[in-house]
Each structure stands twice: as structure tokens, then as C-alpha cells.
Amino acid sequence: MSRLPNEFHDLEEWCETWCLSGTAARNNQRYASSMEEITSFYKAMLERADAALAYLSGFELGSLNREQENLLKLCLSLAEIGPAVEWYGAPEVSDGYDPKLVPLVIEVPENFSQ
């Protein structure tokens, strides 16, 4: 059973790890992953990000089906791990704060109609 729209079946291998609901979950996954894992995901998603965003722009938030929402979650995970690859070279923010010390109080679901 596919977890992504047919056009993006090549990204299925990343769903188990990176189709996560919420900023905190994506941040926790980034901190729990090695740079090798993060970089592999980053490269795979970066190649497909323009196509994924173009595809998703044809739909309204609140009306995404499960496969489309999973694609959105992969794109949001790319945004979460991008700085680790592009700026820090590590999963953590050097000289940053521990994200567990500043928990999110309110989180809007990714597919929430706006």
C-alpha cells in the first residue's frame, strides 16, 4: 500500500522515519538521527522538492488526502533538517538551546484548513 501519491513513490523509503506530525516530532527525529541519515534524506528530498511543492500547490490545506499529507510531512521534515546540513554540519544547533527545555505549547496540524 502506497503512502505517497503515485508520482512520488520513489520517496516511500523515507516515510517510516520522516512522515511525522508536528514540529516537535520532526525536531526530535533530527536530533536522534546521524548526519549520514540526515544527509541521505536531504539529498533525496532536495531532488524532488520542487516537484513535490508544485504538486501540493494544486490542493488546499484541509482537503489533502493521506498520501498528499504524507508528502507535505516529508517536505516539512526537509525544512527541519535543512539547517543541519546547510549550516551546522550536525543534527544539533551548535551553541543552541536544548529544545526539550522549551516545549511547544500549541501546534497547528499540518493539514489544518486556513
Buried (B, 14 or more C-beta within 10 A) or exposed (E): EEBBBEEBEEBBEBBEBBBBBBBBBBBBBBBEBEBEBBBBBBEBBEEBBEEBEEBBEEBEBEEBEEBBBBBBBBBBBBEBBBEBBEEBEEBEBEEEEEBEEEEEEEEEEBBEEE
